Amino acid sequence: MSQVLPEVFAAAVRRDGAGPLLTYYDDETGERIELSALTTANWVAKTANLLVDEYDLEAGETVAIGLPPHWLGVVWALATWSAGASLTSKTGTLAITGPDFTATGERETIASALLPLGGRFREPLPAGVHDYGAEVYNHPDVFVPFDSPTADSSAYDELTHADLISTAEPIADRILTTRELTTRDGLRVLIGVITGGGSIVLCRNLDPTKLDRRVADEKVDRVLED
C-alpha cells in the first residue's frame, strides 16, 4: 500500500469509483447527499485547484478546517493533501470556516454557507472572507500537483502521511457516525474507510428517533459511538 494519502484515495477511486463513499445527513435541514468515490474525487480536484491557483497554497503550508461534521470537511482534507500541504489543529496558512466564521487563516479565510451542493452565501460576507461556493465551480475537476507529498510529509500537525496511514485500521464496513472526520481521531476513521473499502453515513444534528430507521435504510453495519 502507498504511504501517501492522495495515492491511497486514488486507489480507492480506481477500485470502486461508483460505489458510495460518503452519505451525509443533516436532520435540522433535511439535507441528504450521497457522494461516490468518483464524485468526491471531482470535488477534491476542484478544491485543490482553487487552493493552489487562487490562494497560492504550497507544500509546507497548512490548512485549518473549522467546519462541523460535514462532507465538505472530507473534501478539504483530501484537497489539502493533494496540494502537498498539511492540516493543522491550530491557525493555518489558510482556513475554511462555516457560516459561524469561527476559523481564521493567517493569509486567507474561505467560508462555506454549508448549503446543499456547496452553494454560495445569500448574504454579503465579512470583509476579507471568500465564498467557497461562489469560486469552486470555476475550477477544473482534474488536478495535477506541482509538489506532491511524500510519506514523510506532514499530514496533520506532527503526523506524517505514513503515520496516519499506518495507524488507521482498515474499515470494510458501512459505518454511521456523528463525528467530525477532520480531527486526529476522525481522520483515522476516514482513512480506515478509504483503505478498507468501506463507506460512511455521516449525520449532523442527528435526531435520535431516526437512528434505527436510518441504520436499516442505509444498510449500516455498525454505529460508531462518540
C-alpha angles and dihedrals in degrees: 000000000000117000094215119088099219089054092048090053092045089054090053090052091051091047096052113351095163098048120097113268101170130015113188129200132182109189093193094058099026091236120156124175129171120204123194118208089257094050089048089051090053091053090046092052093048091048094046090051089050092051094049103035100038103027102028094232110183138188110281094031123109140231125206117206112208099176133122118240098307140142091243090065089063091049092050094048093051092043092051092054091045089057091052094249129117139234122246136196088211132058109315133208083247128018135198115207136177126234089290089070092215097141123069128187125218091234107012138008120205122190135200123205087212089228121150114290091010093291123188127257117274094210132052115276127232115273113282096017117117125215111237093195092054094051111032098071091062092067129084123255093231118078127194111189122224093204115021118202124248130216089267095049117113113262104169123005105304094346119103128213089260091050094054094045095046094049096046111094110220113253119204095172130095101246134191120214142161093201127120104252094207099066121093092265094038092054090056089056092047094047091044090056092047094050096040099046095243130130138226135230102200115196125194119191089005115204103221091211089064097050100093093045091048092051089053097042094047094041091236115188096199143355119231111225117226 
